[in-house]
């Protein structure tokens, strides 16, 4: 599948900026791969991504996306996208060409420019995030019914209890919202699950729902381990994106 610069940026912003969690994104390119990473300010959601087709303009370069609302706005201007020209512009520094901005121009002559963060700046503000990998006890793809049920009970209880606790019982996976003598619910999420989650880990339901909703046009897989890590993998067709959420004990 061929992809344009517009396709790439729209997809990246959908999976980062539109979640309302991240302030910036680091893009690191090589000849054969383009990778992305970021983390929210409280370090509660770690994001790692890889584009299925590398963006050649990012080869051997690192840039940052900030002020992502500006880039989103340019990408939503029809005259730029439908009949205009969108391209990544490079400039020479110390004899080496580096990407510095995205240029937008309509057929009528309207233009706009979105500047990247320099490598030194993004590397200073967003340190490289190391993840050595982990084994997961439970892995499954939520169904539309799962998402509908989670959204419904989050609308009912979310103002009073923001977190949920996943637990397995007799081969079934349940999400518990609320506990003790307070208002609470137990939602059946999946049956015939392999693996066990027994410890009382908690994750923010609203955030997890936002990420899982990204799978509407692709695939979203939810993975949980009993050591307190939740992972969501989203395949958009353009990129493969991973979200890591350490538990709230």
C-alpha positions in Angstrom: 0.0 0.0 0.0 1.5 3.3 -1.0 1.2 6.1 1.5 1.6 9.9 1.4 3.2 12.2 3.9 -0.4 13.3 4.7 -1.4 9.7 5.5 1.6 9.3 7.8 1.1 12.5 9.8 -2.7 11.9 10.1 -2.1 8.4 11.4 0.6 9.5 13.9 -1.5 12.3 15.3 -4.6 10.1 15.6 -2.6 7.7 17.8 -0.8 10.3 19.8 -2.1 13.9 19.8 -5.8 13.1 19.6 -5.6 11.0 22.8 -5.0 14.2 24.7 -2.2 12.5 26.7 1.1 13.5 25.0 2.8 16.9 24.5 5.4 15.8 22.0 6.6 12.9 19.9 10.1 11.9 18.9 10.6 10.5 15.4 13.8 8.6 14.7 14.5 7.4 11.2 16.9 5.0 9.5 17.0 3.9 5.9 14.8 0.9 6.6 12.6 2.0 9.6 10.9 5.0 11.1 10.2 4.8 14.8 8.2 7.0 17.2 8.1 7.3 21.0 6.8 9.5 23.7 5.4 9.4 27.3 2.9 11.5 29.1 4.0 14.1 31.7 3.2 11.8 34.6 4.9 8.8 32.9 1.7 6.7 33.2 1.5 5.9 29.4 4.5 5.0 27.4 4.1 5.0 23.6 6.3 3.2 21.1 5.5 3.1 17.4 6.9 1.8 14.1 5.7 2.7 10.6 5.2 -0.2 8.2 6.8 1.8 5.4 9.8 4.0 6.4 9.6 7.7 5.6 12.7 8.3 3.4 12.9 12.0 4.4 13.5 10.9 8.0 16.4 8.5 7.2 19.4 9.1 9.5 17.5 11.9 11.3 15.7 12.6 14.6 13.0 15.3 14.9 10.3 16.1 17.3 6.6 17.0 17.0 5.3 19.6 19.4 2.5 22.1 19.0 0.7 19.2 17.4 -2.6 21.1 17.3 -1.0 23.3 14.6 0.0 20.3 12.5 -3.5 18.8 13.0 -5.1 22.1 11.9 -3.0 22.2 8.7 -4.0 18.6 7.9 -7.7 19.5 8.2 -7.6 22.3 5.7 -9.2 20.9 2.6 -7.3 23.1 0.1 -4.0 21.7 1.3 -5.0 18.0 1.4 -7.4 17.5 -1.6 -5.6 19.4 -4.3 -2.5 20.9 -2.7 1.1 19.9 -2.1 2.3 18.6 1.2 6.0 17.7 1.6 8.8 17.4 4.1 11.4 20.1 3.6 15.1 19.6 4.4 18.0 22.1 5.1 21.7 21.5 5.0 23.5 21.7 8.4 27.3 21.0 8.5 27.0 19.5 5.0 24.2 17.1 6.0 20.6 17.5 4.9 18.1 17.3 7.8 14.2 17.5 7.8 13.2 20.9 9.3 9.5 21.4 8.5 6.4 20.3 6.7 5.3 22.6 3.9 1.7 22.9 2.8 0.6 24.8 -0.4 -2.8 25.0 -2.1 -3.3 25.4 -5.8 -4.6 28.9 -5.1 -1.3 29.9 -3.5 -2.2 29.7 0.2 0.7 28.1 2.1 1.6 27.1 5.7 4.7 25.7 7.4 5.0 23.4 10.5 8.5 23.4 12.1 9.9 20.3 13.7 11.7 20.4 17.0 15.5 20.0 16.5 17.1 16.7 17.5 19.0 18.3 20.4 15.8 19.8 21.8 13.6 16.7 21.5 16.4 14.5 22.9 16.8 16.7 25.9 13.0 17.0 26.6 12.1 13.4 25.8 14.7 11.0 27.0 14.9 7.6 25.3 12.5 5.2 26.8 13.9 1.7 27.3 11.6 -1.3 27.4 13.2 -4.7 27.5 10.0 -6.6 27.0 7.8 -8.6 29.3 5.7 -11.8 29.4 2.0 -11.3 29.6 -0.4 -13.7 31.4 -3.6 -12.7 29.5 -3.9 -11.6 25.8 -7.1 -11.0 23.9 -8.7 -8.7 21.3 -11.7 -6.9 22.9 -15.0 -7.2 21.0 -17.3 -4.3 20.1 -19.6 -5.6 22.9 -16.7 -5.5 25.4 -16.0 -1.8 24.5 -19.7 -1.0 24.7 -20.1 -2.5 28.1 -16.9 -0.8 29.4 -18.0 2.6 28.0 -21.4 2.2 29.6 -20.2 1.5 33.1 -17.5 4.1 32.9 -20.3 6.6 32.1 -22.2 5.4 35.2 -19.3 5.1 37.7 -16.4 7.1 36.2 -17.2 10.3 38.1 -16.7 8.3 41.4 -14.2 5.6 40.4 -11.7 6.2 37.6 -9.9 2.9 37.8 -10.7 -0.7 37.1 -9.1 -3.9 38.3 -8.9 -6.9 35.9 -9.1 -10.4 37.5 -9.6 -13.9 36.2 -12.1 -16.3 37.7 -12.8 -19.8 36.5 -11.2 -19.1 33.1 -13.1 -15.8 32.6 -11.8 -12.3 32.7 -13.7 -9.6 34.6 -13.1 -5.9 35.0 -14.0 -4.6 38.5 -15.0 -1.0 38.9 -15.4 0.2 42.5 -15.0 -2.1 45.6 -15.8 -2.5 49.2 -19.0 -0.8 50.5 -19.1 1.6 47.6 -21.0 1.5 44.3 -19.4 -1.2 42.1 -19.7 -3.4 39.1 -18.1 -6.6 37.8 -18.0 -6.7 34.0 -17.5 -9.9 32.0 -14.9 -9.2 29.4 -13.7 -12.5 28.0 -14.4 -16.2 28.5 -12.1 -19.2 28.2 -9.0 -17.1 28.9 -5.6 -18.7 29.3 -3.6 -17.3 32.2 -4.4 -15.7 35.5 -4.6 -12.2 36.9 -5.1 -12.4 40.7 -3.4 -9.4 42.2 -5.3 -6.1 42.8 -3.8 -3.9 40.1 -5.6 -0.8 38.9 -5.6 1.1 35.6 -7.5 4.2 34.5 -10.5 3.0 32.5 -11.0 6.2 30.6 -7.5 6.1 29.2 -7.6 2.5 28.3 -10.9 3.0 26.5 -9.5 5.9 24.5 -6.6 3.7 23.3 -8.8 0.7 22.6 -11.1 2.9 20.5 -8.2 3.4 18.1 -8.7 -0.1 16.9 -12.1 0.7 15.3 -10.4 0.7 11.8 -7.7 -1.8 12.7 -6.8 -4.3 15.4 -6.3 -3.5 19.1 -5.0 -6.3 21.4 -5.0 -6.0 25.2 -2.3 -7.7 27.2 -2.0 -7.8 31.0 0.4 -9.5 33.3 0.2 -10.1 37.0 3.3 -8.1 37.7 1.4 -4.8 37.1 1.9 -4.0 33.4 -0.9 -3.5 30.8 -0.1 -3.3 27.1 -2.3 -2.3 24.2 -1.1 -3.0 20.6 -2.8 -1.2 17.8 -2.3 -2.0 14.1 -3.6 0.8 11.9 -2.4 -0.5 8.6 0.1 2.4 8.4 1.8 1.9 11.7 2.1 -0.6 14.6 1.7 1.2 17.9 2.3 0.0 21.4 1.0 1.6 24.6 2.5 0.5 28.0 0.7 1.4 31.2 2.3 0.6 34.6 -0.3 -0.3 37.1 -1.6 1.9 39.9 -1.3 -0.2 43.1 
